[in-house]
C-alpha cells in the first residue's frame, strides 16, 4: 500500500497537468478497492486490516493524501493553462472521500493560507463557472467544515459564507437571454439546492461539537449570530430558519 500511495502522491505533486490527471485516475481506482471495506465498516463498525492500514498511513505526513491535494489546488490556482472543469470536479469529490475516511486531515484547512486557497476557486468574477463545478465545491466545503469549528470560523473570516450565497444569484453558464434550455435551468436549480443544503448544515447548533478533541480552544456561534452574519447577503435567512424549526418540531 505504501508503494501505491507513493506513486499516487508523486503524480499529484507534479506541476504537469497530464501527470496530475493520471494521479487522480490512479487514486480513484485505489479508493474503489476500499468500497467493500467501507461498506462493511458502516454495516457492522468492523474495521478490517486493509482500511485500518490506509487510515494509519494517513497519520503519516509522507503518505497523507490530503496534503497532496493541497499541492494540486495550488498548482491549478497558479496555472496559466485552462483547467478542465471535470478534472476539478473529480479532484473535489476525491478529496471529499479522503476527508470522510480520515477526518483528521481536515486540520490542514485550519491554516489561513489553505482556506483562502480553496475559497479562491469560488471567488470567480465570471458567471460562466460551470454549475456542476460549483456544486462540487459547495459539497467539498461541507466535508472540510464538518465537525471542525476552527475551520468554520476561518471559513467565515475569509468571507466563505458570502461567496457561497453569491451562487444563489449567479446566472447559468449560458444566460437566459441566450439560452432557454431546460438542462441549464435544471443545473442552476441543483446548484441552488446544494447551497441551501450548505446553509442548513451551517446553521446547525454547535454546542455538542465543543466537546470534540479537534475543537479544543475553538469558540462556537449561536444560530442567531450566524443568521446575523448571513442576513445582509441572504434576506431569506429568517424564513429558512423558521422552516427548519417547523420541520424539527414535526419529528
C-alpha positions as CSV (number, residue, x, y, z in Angstrom):
1,X,0.0,0.0,0.0
2,X,2.9,2.4,0.8
3,X,4.2,1.9,-2.8
4,X,0.7,2.7,-4.2
5,X,0.4,5.8,-2.2
6,X,3.9,7.0,-3.1
7,X,3.2,6.6,-6.8
8,X,-0.1,8.5,-6.5
9,X,1.5,11.3,-4.5
10,X,4.4,11.6,-6.9
11,X,1.8,12.3,-9.7
12,X,-0.3,14.7,-7.5
13,X,2.9,16.6,-6.6
14,X,3.7,17.2,-10.3
15,X,3.4,20.6,-12.0
16,X,2.3,18.9,-15.2
17,X,-1.4,18.7,-15.6
18,X,-1.5,15.5,-17.5
19,X,0.6,13.8,-14.8
20,X,-1.8,15.1,-12.1
21,X,-4.8,13.8,-14.0
22,X,-3.1,10.3,-14.2
23,X,-2.6,10.5,-10.4
24,X,-6.3,11.4,-9.9
25,X,-7.3,8.4,-12.0
26,X,-4.9,6.1,-10.1
27,X,-6.3,7.4,-6.8
28,X,-9.9,6.9,-8.0
29,X,-9.1,3.2,-8.7
30,X,-7.2,2.8,-5.5
31,X,-10.1,4.1,-3.4
32,X,-12.6,2.0,-5.3
33,X,-10.8,-1.1,-3.9
34,X,-11.8,0.1,-0.4
35,X,-15.5,0.3,-1.1
36,X,-16.2,-3.3,0.3
37,X,-14.2,-2.4,3.5
38,X,-16.0,0.9,4.0
39,X,-19.4,-0.7,3.5
40,X,-18.5,-3.4,6.0
41,X,-17.5,-0.8,8.5
42,X,-20.8,1.2,8.0
43,X,-22.8,-2.0,8.5
44,X,-21.0,-3.5,11.5
45,X,-18.4,-0.9,12.7
46,X,-15.8,-3.6,11.9
47,X,-12.6,-2.0,10.7
48,X,-10.7,-4.6,8.5
49,X,-6.9,-4.6,8.2
50,X,-6.9,-3.0,4.8
51,X,-8.9,0.0,5.7
52,X,-7.1,0.3,9.1
53,X,-3.8,0.3,7.3
54,X,-4.9,3.2,5.0
55,X,-6.1,5.2,7.9
56,X,-2.9,4.6,9.8
57,X,-0.8,5.7,6.8
58,X,-2.8,8.9,6.6
59,X,-1.5,9.9,10.0
60,X,2.0,9.9,8.4
61,X,2.7,13.1,6.5
62,X,4.7,11.1,3.9
63,X,1.6,9.3,2.8
64,X,-1.1,11.8,3.6
65,X,-3.3,12.3,0.5
66,X,-5.0,15.5,1.6
67,X,-1.6,17.2,1.7
68,X,-1.0,16.0,-1.8
69,X,-4.3,17.6,-2.8
70,X,-3.3,21.0,-1.4
71,X,-0.4,20.9,-3.9
72,X,-2.8,20.1,-6.7
73,X,-5.0,23.0,-5.9
74,X,-2.0,25.3,-5.6
75,X,-0.8,24.2,-9.0
76,X,-4.2,24.7,-10.6
77,X,-4.7,28.1,-9.0
78,X,-1.3,29.4,-10.4
79,X,-1.6,27.8,-13.8
80,X,-1.8,29.9,-16.9
81,X,-3.5,26.9,-18.6
82,X,-7.2,26.4,-18.6
83,X,-8.1,23.7,-16.1
84,X,-10.7,21.3,-17.3
85,X,-13.8,21.7,-15.2
86,X,-14.3,17.9,-14.9
87,X,-10.7,17.4,-13.7
88,X,-11.5,19.9,-10.9
89,X,-14.8,18.1,-10.2
90,X,-13.0,14.8,-9.8
91,X,-10.4,16.4,-7.6
92,X,-13.1,17.8,-5.3
93,X,-15.0,14.6,-5.0
94,X,-11.9,12.5,-4.4
95,X,-10.7,14.9,-1.6
96,X,-14.2,14.7,-0.1
97,X,-13.8,10.9,0.1
98,X,-10.4,11.2,1.7
99,X,-11.8,13.5,4.4
100,X,-14.5,11.0,5.2
101,X,-12.0,8.2,5.5
102,X,-9.6,10.3,7.5
103,X,-11.4,13.2,9.2
104,X,-8.2,14.3,11.0
105,X,-6.9,15.6,7.6
106,X,-9.4,18.4,8.0
107,X,-6.9,20.1,10.2
108,X,-4.9,21.0,7.1
109,X,-7.6,23.6,6.3
110,X,-7.2,25.2,9.7
111,X,-4.4,27.3,8.2
112,X,-5.4,30.6,6.8
113,X,-3.5,30.2,3.5
114,X,-5.1,26.8,2.9
115,X,-8.6,28.0,3.4
116,X,-8.0,31.1,1.3
117,X,-6.6,28.9,-1.5
118,X,-9.8,26.8,-1.5
119,X,-12.1,29.7,-1.4
120,X,-10.3,31.4,-4.3
121,X,-11.9,28.8,-6.6
122,X,-15.3,30.2,-5.7
123,X,-14.3,33.8,-6.0
124,X,-14.9,33.9,-9.7
125,X,-15.8,37.2,-11.2
126,X,-17.4,35.4,-14.1
127,X,-20.9,33.9,-14.1
128,X,-19.6,31.3,-16.6
129,X,-18.4,28.9,-13.9
130,X,-19.9,25.6,-14.5
131,X,-22.8,24.8,-12.2
132,X,-21.6,21.2,-11.7
133,X,-18.2,22.6,-10.6
134,X,-19.8,25.0,-8.2
135,X,-21.9,22.1,-6.7
136,X,-18.7,20.0,-6.2
137,X,-17.0,22.9,-4.4
138,X,-20.0,23.5,-2.1
139,X,-20.1,19.8,-1.3
140,X,-16.4,19.8,-0.6
141,X,-16.7,22.7,1.8
142,X,-19.3,20.7,3.8
143,X,-16.7,18.0,4.2
144,X,-13.9,20.4,5.1
145,X,-16.0,22.1,7.8
146,X,-17.8,19.1,9.2
147,X,-17.4,18.9,13.0
148,X,-14.5,21.3,12.9
149,X,-15.3,24.6,14.5
150,X,-11.8,26.1,13.9
151,X,-12.3,25.5,10.2
152,X,-15.8,27.0,10.3
153,X,-14.6,30.2,12.0
154,X,-11.7,30.5,9.5
155,X,-14.2,29.9,6.6
156,X,-16.3,32.8,8.0
157,X,-13.3,35.1,8.4
158,X,-12.4,34.6,4.7
159,X,-16.0,35.5,3.6
160,X,-16.8,32.0,2.7
161,X,-20.5,32.4,3.5
162,X,-20.8,35.4,1.3
163,X,-19.1,33.6,-1.6
164,X,-21.4,30.6,-1.3
165,X,-24.5,32.7,-1.1
166,X,-23.3,34.5,-4.3
167,X,-24.0,31.3,-6.1
168,X,-27.7,31.7,-5.3
169,X,-27.9,34.7,-7.6
170,X,-25.5,34.0,-10.4
171,X,-26.8,33.3,-13.9
172,X,-26.5,29.9,-15.5
173,X,-23.4,29.3,-17.7
174,X,-25.5,30.3,-20.7
175,X,-27.6,33.3,-19.6
176,X,-31.4,33.2,-20.0
177,X,-31.0,35.8,-22.8
178,X,-29.1,33.4,-25.0
179,X,-30.4,30.0,-23.8
180,X,-33.7,28.7,-22.6
181,X,-32.5,25.1,-22.4
182,X,-34.3,23.1,-19.7
183,X,-31.0,21.4,-18.8
184,X,-29.4,24.8,-17.9
185,X,-32.3,25.7,-15.6
186,X,-32.1,22.2,-14.0
187,X,-28.4,22.6,-13.3
188,X,-28.9,26.0,-11.8
189,X,-31.7,24.7,-9.7
190,X,-29.5,21.9,-8.5
191,X,-26.8,24.4,-7.5
192,X,-29.3,26.4,-5.5
193,X,-30.4,23.3,-3.7
194,X,-26.8,22.5,-2.9
195,X,-26.2,26.0,-1.5
196,X,-29.4,25.7,0.6
197,X,-28.1,22.3,1.8
198,X,-24.9,24.0,2.9
199,X,-26.8,26.7,4.8
200,X,-28.9,24.1,6.6
201,X,-25.6,22.4,7.5
202,X,-24.0,25.7,8.6
203,X,-27.0,26.8,10.7
204,X,-26.9,23.6,12.9
205,X,-26.4,24.1,16.6
206,X,-22.7,23.9,17.6
207,X,-23.0,23.2,21.3
208,X,-22.3,19.5,21.1
209,X,-19.3,20.0,18.9
210,X,-17.4,21.8,21.6
211,X,-16.6,18.5,23.3
212,X,-14.8,17.1,20.3
213,X,-11.0,17.0,20.6
214,X,-10.4,18.9,17.4
215,X,-12.4,21.8,18.8
216,X,-10.4,22.4,21.9
217,X,-9.9,26.2,22.2
218,X,-12.5,26.9,19.5
219,X,-15.5,29.2,20.1
220,X,-19.0,28.5,19.0
221,X,-21.6,30.8,17.5
222,X,-25.3,30.6,18.1
223,X,-27.8,30.2,15.3
224,X,-28.9,33.8,15.8
225,X,-25.3,35.0,15.4
226,X,-24.8,33.0,12.2
227,X,-28.1,34.3,10.9
228,X,-26.9,37.9,11.5
229,X,-23.8,37.2,9.6
230,X,-25.8,35.9,6.6
231,X,-28.7,38.3,6.6
232,X,-27.1,41.1,4.5
233,X,-26.5,38.8,1.6
234,X,-29.4,36.4,2.2
235,X,-32.5,38.3,3.4
236,X,-34.5,35.0,3.3
237,X,-32.4,33.5,6.1
238,X,-35.1,34.0,8.8
239,X,-37.7,32.2,6.7
240,X,-35.2,29.3,6.2
241,X,-34.6,29.1,10.0
242,X,-38.3,29.1,10.6
243,X,-38.9,26.3,8.1
244,X,-36.1,24.3,9.7
245,X,-37.7,24.8,13.2
246,X,-41.0,23.7,11.9
247,X,-39.5,20.6,10.4
248,X,-37.7,19.8,13.7
249,X,-40.9,20.2,15.7
250,X,-42.6,17.6,13.4
251,X,-40.1,14.9,14.3
